[in-house]
Structures are given as C-alpha cells and as structure tokens.
C-alpha cells in the first residue's frame, strides 16, 4: 500500500538480507552470496496498492532453478521495488520495507 498510483511494482525475494542504499531507499534482500529472485510484476492501479502472494511457491518451482525453490521451513525475505517519479532523491525508483516469511506446510 501507499505506492504511487498506477505505477509498476516488482516483488523481489532472497534467502538472505542486506542493508545498502539503492535509488531512493535501501535494498534489504540478497547479500552473503545469495541471489535476488524476481517473483512478480504488478501495477498499483489508481489505489496505490499491489497485491502479491498467491502462487509464490508454485512460481519458484516453475520458473527458478533448484536454488530458487521455496521449500517447507525455508525463510525468505521479500521487498518491492517500484517506480517513484517524485521520490525524495529523484532517482525514479524506491523500495518498500522488507518482510520476513517462514514457509510452513
């Protein structure tokens, strides 16, 4: 929520965290030699919200190599990158806060 209206938002995920400056925000996924995976692309529509979730595990099994598969008990970190033409640093992009999710059966 609270994304700029009618902008594209991309869900990123990784098995590791980091904290480095990136565009108008901080990149909090990836690091420690762990890859960042691009899961889904959505439009925030007029409401400024993008919905992700359904199909994350299936997408990881279908589109990613074995190192990108989400399994039972795995902990992943997710963050959304979005276009932000009017952000504080005028870089054209920003990031949401990162979310930690442990997948259970």
Secondary structure, 3 states (H helix, E strand, C coil): CCCCCCCEEEEEEECCEEEEEECCEEEEECECCECCEEEEEEECCCCCCCCCCCCHHHHHHHHCCHHHCCCCCCEEEEEEEEEECCCCCCCEEEECCCEEEECCC
